[in-house]
């Protein structure tokens, strides 16, 4: 296995900046903007890669992927790019066409493309033909947390629902208000509470909508949190309203903590949630369907405990961090070996084995 000399590039925001500085050292972290493309940042990152003699650049997500695959034009490095969901909304044809063209052009510069779920791999392979031949699938990995080993002894009443994520179009946060509004009609006694963990520019708009609908007694906003673990430990049900996903860590974590998942039947979610076996699925266009499933759970009409245990076993067996790390290490070694072959064709005296042993990687987030 390659011996890694690690570097990172990320926005100077918490928790990312401190976490990576603690992991690799502040002198090994390069700043890039959050969801913004800047020529100065491209130059800074390219210079960083040259100074540190980076050989493999591994990017995650669309923004970081643009930086990584662009600077690969400027430096002698191989790029591995991991997608975490690619949604093409054809109701916005200009935007979707531009996004697809950008991804297709950038895919040509990547040595390897990584999907994080089977449904995403199938989707990307067809969208990015012929670059799909570079595609491989590596499931997101998750560490088994100590708190997840405890029994699922949550307070019996009120039922605790949890929604966690960014207030972003992908996560479709407005829908949790519609779902709760319908659930109140089904359960006028209001014997439940939805805890909302997350933040974003639309938080004030969402809070105002909750007040307008008179739902402030059953929807509680907690803002962005450094960890969701305390909320998993109290929750009975995790509600996911996403319009698309890669392979959502939030669902993995909830299932590991024996929190029953009620999620939209979209790419990424369906790789984890098998209806009535490892969770419950509903059509993303039908908030009423989600409310009815939650109502049935609260009436004990669905065998919730069996689903929770099956979901936890599924995550433990299929989504370990160790397996994820092994697959990425193998990819690093593979692209480094390919790079060694290419450089040897250009009269480079370095041997492939030496490159693998001294491999330098940079992750961009």
C-alpha positions as CSV (number, residue, x, y, z in Angstrom):
1,X,0.0,0.0,0.0
2,X,1.2,3.5,-0.7
3,X,2.7,5.6,2.1
4,X,0.8,8.9,2.0
5,X,2.2,12.3,2.5
6,X,-1.1,14.3,3.0
7,X,-2.2,17.8,2.2
8,X,-5.6,19.4,2.1
9,X,-7.4,22.3,0.5
10,X,-10.6,23.7,1.9
11,X,-12.5,26.9,2.8
12,X,-11.3,28.8,5.9
13,X,-14.5,27.9,7.7
14,X,-15.3,25.8,10.6
15,X,-15.4,22.9,11.2
16,X,-13.3,22.1,8.1
17,X,-10.3,24.4,8.5
18,X,-9.5,23.5,12.1
19,X,-10.2,19.8,11.5
20,X,-7.7,19.6,8.6
21,X,-5.1,21.8,10.3
22,X,-5.3,19.4,13.3
23,X,-5.0,16.4,11.0
24,X,-2.1,17.4,8.7
25,X,-0.7,20.7,10.1
26,X,-1.7,24.2,9.2
27,X,1.3,24.6,6.8
28,X,-0.1,21.7,4.8
29,X,-3.6,23.3,4.3
30,X,-4.3,25.6,1.3
31,X,-7.4,27.9,1.4
32,X,-10.0,27.8,-1.4
33,X,-13.2,29.8,-1.4
34,X,-16.5,28.3,-0.4
35,X,-18.7,27.7,-3.4
36,X,-16.9,30.3,-5.5
37,X,-14.5,30.1,-8.4
38,X,-11.7,32.6,-8.3
39,X,-8.7,32.9,-10.6
40,X,-6.5,33.9,-7.7
41,X,-7.4,30.8,-5.8
42,X,-6.6,28.6,-8.9
43,X,-3.2,30.2,-9.1
44,X,-2.7,29.8,-5.3
45,X,-3.7,26.1,-5.3
46,X,-1.5,25.4,-8.4
47,X,1.5,27.0,-6.8
48,X,0.8,25.0,-3.6
49,X,0.7,21.8,-5.6
50,X,4.0,22.6,-7.3
51,X,5.8,23.6,-4.1
52,X,4.6,20.5,-2.3
53,X,5.2,18.3,-5.3
54,X,1.7,16.9,-5.1
55,X,1.3,13.8,-7.3
56,X,-2.3,12.9,-6.7
57,X,-5.2,15.4,-6.2
58,X,-8.4,14.0,-4.9
59,X,-11.4,16.3,-5.0
60,X,-14.9,15.9,-3.6
61,X,-18.0,17.7,-5.0
62,X,-18.6,20.1,-7.8
63,X,-16.8,23.2,-6.6
64,X,-13.6,21.5,-5.4
65,X,-13.8,19.3,-8.6
66,X,-13.6,22.4,-10.8
67,X,-10.5,23.6,-8.9
68,X,-8.8,20.2,-8.9
69,X,-9.4,19.4,-12.6
70,X,-8.5,22.9,-13.7
71,X,-5.1,23.0,-11.9
72,X,-4.4,19.6,-13.3
73,X,-3.9,21.5,-16.6
74,X,-1.1,23.5,-14.9
75,X,0.7,21.0,-12.7
76,X,2.0,17.4,-13.2
77,X,-0.5,15.6,-11.0
78,X,-3.2,12.9,-11.5
79,X,-6.8,13.8,-10.4
80,X,-9.3,11.5,-8.7
81,X,-12.7,13.1,-8.5
82,X,-15.5,11.9,-6.3
83,X,-19.1,13.0,-7.1
84,X,-21.5,13.4,-4.2
85,X,-24.7,13.7,-6.2
86,X,-25.2,15.2,-9.7
87,X,-28.7,16.6,-10.4
88,X,-29.7,17.8,-13.8
89,X,-33.0,19.7,-13.5
90,X,-34.3,19.8,-17.0
91,X,-37.0,22.3,-16.0
92,X,-33.9,24.6,-16.1
93,X,-32.4,23.5,-19.4
94,X,-29.8,26.2,-19.8
95,X,-28.4,25.6,-16.2
96,X,-28.6,21.8,-16.6
97,X,-27.0,21.8,-20.0
98,X,-24.2,24.1,-18.9
99,X,-23.6,21.9,-15.8
100,X,-23.5,18.7,-17.9
101,X,-21.1,20.2,-20.4
102,X,-18.8,21.4,-17.6
103,X,-18.7,18.0,-16.0
104,X,-18.2,16.3,-19.4
105,X,-15.2,18.6,-20.2
106,X,-13.7,18.3,-16.7
107,X,-14.1,14.5,-16.7
108,X,-11.6,14.3,-19.6
109,X,-8.9,15.7,-17.2
110,X,-9.6,13.2,-14.4
111,X,-7.6,9.9,-14.1
112,X,-10.5,8.3,-12.2
113,X,-14.1,9.3,-11.5
114,X,-15.8,8.0,-8.3
115,X,-19.5,7.5,-7.6
116,X,-20.5,6.9,-4.0
117,X,-23.5,4.7,-4.7
118,X,-24.7,2.2,-7.4
119,X,-27.5,4.4,-8.6
120,X,-25.2,7.4,-8.9
121,X,-22.6,5.3,-10.8
122,X,-25.3,4.2,-13.3
123,X,-26.6,7.8,-13.7
124,X,-23.1,9.3,-14.2
125,X,-21.9,6.6,-16.6
126,X,-24.7,7.3,-18.9
127,X,-24.5,11.1,-18.6
128,X,-20.7,11.3,-19.0
129,X,-20.2,8.8,-21.9
130,X,-17.6,7.9,-22.9
131,X,-15.8,9.0,-19.7
132,X,-17.9,6.4,-17.9
133,X,-15.1,3.9,-18.4
134,X,-13.1,5.8,-15.8
135,X,-15.9,5.4,-13.3
136,X,-15.7,3.3,-10.2
137,X,-17.9,3.0,-7.1
138,X,-16.6,3.6,-3.6
139,X,-19.3,3.6,-0.9
140,X,-18.9,6.4,1.7
141,X,-17.5,4.9,4.9
142,X,-18.6,5.5,8.5
143,X,-17.0,4.9,11.8
144,X,-18.9,2.9,14.4
145,X,-19.5,5.5,17.2
146,X,-19.5,4.5,20.8
147,X,-23.0,6.0,21.3
148,X,-24.3,3.8,18.5
149,X,-23.7,0.7,20.6
150,X,-26.2,1.7,23.2
151,X,-29.8,0.4,23.1
152,X,-32.4,2.5,21.4
153,X,-34.0,3.6,24.7
154,X,-35.4,6.9,23.7
155,X,-38.1,8.8,25.7
156,X,-41.4,7.2,24.8
157,X,-43.3,10.5,24.4
158,X,-43.4,12.8,22.6
159,X,-42.1,11.1,19.5
160,X,-38.9,12.8,18.4
161,X,-38.4,13.4,14.7
162,X,-35.2,14.8,13.3
163,X,-34.3,16.7,10.1
164,X,-30.6,17.4,9.6
165,X,-28.8,19.1,6.7
166,X,-28.0,22.3,4.9
167,X,-30.8,24.7,4.0
168,X,-30.2,24.2,0.3
169,X,-32.3,23.3,-2.7
170,X,-30.9,19.8,-2.8
171,X,-32.2,19.1,0.7
172,X,-35.6,20.6,0.0
173,X,-36.1,21.9,3.5
174,X,-39.4,23.6,2.9
175,X,-41.0,20.2,2.5
176,X,-40.5,19.2,6.2
177,X,-42.9,22.1,7.0
178,X,-45.5,20.7,4.6
179,X,-45.1,17.2,6.1
180,X,-45.5,18.4,9.6
181,X,-48.5,20.5,8.7
182,X,-50.2,17.3,7.3
183,X,-49.1,15.3,10.3
184,X,-50.7,17.8,12.7
185,X,-54.0,17.2,10.8
186,X,-53.6,13.4,11.3
187,X,-52.5,13.8,14.9
188,X,-54.2,17.0,16.3
189,X,-52.9,16.1,19.8
190,X,-49.5,17.1,18.6
191,X,-47.7,14.3,20.4
192,X,-44.4,14.8,18.4
193,X,-41.6,17.3,17.9
194,X,-39.4,17.8,14.8
195,X,-35.9,18.9,15.7
196,X,-34.2,20.8,12.8
197,X,-30.4,20.8,12.8
198,X,-28.7,22.8,10.1
199,X,-28.3,26.3,8.8
200,X,-28.2,28.4,5.7
201,X,-29.4,31.7,4.2
202,X,-33.0,30.6,4.1
203,X,-33.3,29.8,7.8
204,X,-35.2,33.1,8.6
205,X,-37.6,32.4,5.8
206,X,-38.3,28.9,7.1
207,X,-38.7,30.1,10.7
208,X,-41.2,32.7,9.5
209,X,-43.1,30.1,7.5
210,X,-43.3,27.9,10.6
211,X,-44.7,30.8,12.7
212,X,-47.2,31.7,10.0
213,X,-48.6,28.2,10.0
214,X,-48.7,28.0,13.8
215,X,-46.3,25.1,13.9
216,X,-43.7,26.6,16.3
217,X,-44.8,24.1,19.1
218,X,-43.8,21.1,17.0
219,X,-40.9,22.4,14.9
220,X,-37.8,23.4,16.8
221,X,-34.8,25.0,15.0
222,X,-31.4,24.3,16.6
223,X,-29.1,25.9,14.0
224,X,-25.9,24.4,12.7
225,X,-24.2,22.1,15.2
226,X,-20.7,20.7,15.4
227,X,-22.1,17.2,15.7
228,X,-25.6,15.6,15.3
229,X,-24.8,12.7,17.6
230,X,-26.8,14.1,20.6
231,X,-29.8,14.4,18.4
232,X,-29.5,10.9,17.0
233,X,-29.4,9.6,20.6
234,X,-32.8,11.2,21.3
235,X,-34.6,10.8,17.9
236,X,-37.0,8.0,17.0
237,X,-37.3,8.9,13.3
238,X,-35.0,10.7,10.8
239,X,-36.9,12.6,8.0
240,X,-35.0,13.2,4.8
241,X,-36.6,15.4,2.1
242,X,-33.8,15.5,-0.4
243,X,-34.4,15.8,-4.1
244,X,-31.1,14.0,-5.0
245,X,-28.2,12.5,-3.1
246,X,-24.9,10.7,-3.7
247,X,-24.9,8.5,-0.6
248,X,-26.0,10.6,2.4
249,X,-23.9,10.3,5.5
250,X,-26.8,11.6,7.6
251,X,-28.8,8.4,6.7
252,X,-25.8,6.2,7.4
253,X,-25.3,7.8,10.8
254,X,-29.0,7.6,11.7
255,X,-29.2,3.9,10.8
256,X,-26.1,3.2,12.8
257,X,-27.8,4.9,15.8
258,X,-31.0,2.9,15.3
259,X,-33.0,5.9,14.2
260,X,-35.7,4.8,11.7
261,X,-35.3,6.6,8.4
262,X,-38.2,8.0,6.4
263,X,-36.7,9.3,3.1
264,X,-37.5,10.4,-0.4
265,X,-37.1,7.7,-3.0
266,X,-34.4,9.4,-5.0
267,X,-30.9,8.4,-6.1
268,X,-28.6,7.8,-3.2
269,X,-31.4,7.3,-0.7
270,X,-32.6,4.2,-2.5
271,X,-29.2,2.6,-2.2
272,X,-29.5,2.7,1.6
273,X,-33.2,2.5,2.3
274,X,-35.0,-0.7,1.2
275,X,-38.7,0.1,1.8
276,X,-40.0,-1.6,5.0
277,X,-36.7,-3.4,5.5
278,X,-34.0,-0.9,6.3
279,X,-36.4,2.2,6.3
280,X,-39.4,3.8,4.7
281,X,-39.5,5.6,1.3
282,X,-42.0,8.1,-0.1
283,X,-42.3,10.0,-3.3
284,X,-40.6,13.3,-3.1
285,X,-43.7,15.0,-4.7
286,X,-46.0,13.8,-1.9
287,X,-45.5,15.2,1.6
288,X,-48.8,13.6,2.6
289,X,-47.3,10.2,1.9
290,X,-44.4,10.9,4.3
291,X,-46.9,12.2,7.0
292,X,-49.0,9.0,6.7
293,X,-45.9,6.8,7.1
294,X,-44.9,8.6,10.2
295,X,-48.5,8.4,11.5
296,X,-48.5,4.6,10.9
297,X,-45.2,4.3,12.8
298,X,-46.7,6.2,15.7
299,X,-49.7,3.9,15.7
300,X,-47.4,0.9,15.8
301,X,-48.7,-0.3,12.5
302,X,-45.2,-0.9,11.1
303,X,-42.6,-3.1,12.8
304,X,-40.2,-0.3,13.6
305,X,-37.8,-2.2,15.8
306,X,-37.2,-4.8,13.2
307,X,-36.4,-2.2,10.6
308,X,-34.0,-0.3,13.0
309,X,-32.0,-3.5,13.7
310,X,-31.9,-4.5,10.0
311,X,-30.7,-1.0,9.0
312,X,-28.0,-1.0,11.6
313,X,-26.7,-4.4,10.6
314,X,-26.8,-3.3,6.9
315,X,-24.6,-0.3,7.6
316,X,-22.1,-2.2,9.8
317,X,-21.7,-4.9,7.1
318,X,-21.5,-2.7,4.0
319,X,-20.3,0.8,4.8
320,X,-17.2,0.6,7.1
321,X,-14.6,3.4,7.0
322,X,-11.9,0.8,6.7
323,X,-13.3,-0.6,3.5
324,X,-13.7,2.9,2.0
325,X,-10.1,3.8,2.9
326,X,-8.8,0.5,1.4
327,X,-10.5,1.3,-1.9
328,X,-9.2,4.8,-2.1
329,X,-5.7,3.7,-1.2
330,X,-5.9,1.2,-4.1
331,X,-7.0,4.0,-6.4
332,X,-4.1,6.2,-5.3
333,X,-1.6,3.4,-6.0
334,X,-3.2,2.7,-9.4
335,X,-3.1,6.3,-10.6
336,X,0.4,6.8,-9.3
337,X,1.5,3.7,-11.2
338,X,-0.1,5.1,-14.3
339,X,1.6,8.4,-13.7
340,X,4.9,6.5,-13.4
341,X,4.4,4.9,-16.8
342,X,3.6,8.2,-18.4
343,X,6.6,10.1,-16.9
344,X,8.9,7.2,-17.8
345,X,7.8,7.8,-21.4
346,X,9.1,11.4,-21.0
347,X,12.6,10.2,-19.9
348,X,11.9,10.5,-16.2
349,X,14.3,8.4,-14.1
350,X,11.9,7.9,-11.1
351,X,10.7,4.4,-10.7
352,X,7.0,3.6,-10.2
353,X,7.7,1.7,-7.0
354,X,9.5,4.8,-5.5
355,X,6.6,7.0,-6.5
356,X,4.1,4.8,-4.8
357,X,6.2,4.6,-1.6
358,X,6.6,8.4,-1.5
359,X,3.2,9.4,-2.9
360,X,1.9,12.9,-2.0
361,X,-1.8,13.5,-2.1
362,X,-3.9,16.6,-1.8
363,X,-7.6,16.3,-0.9
364,X,-9.8,19.3,-2.0
365,X,-13.2,19.9,-0.3
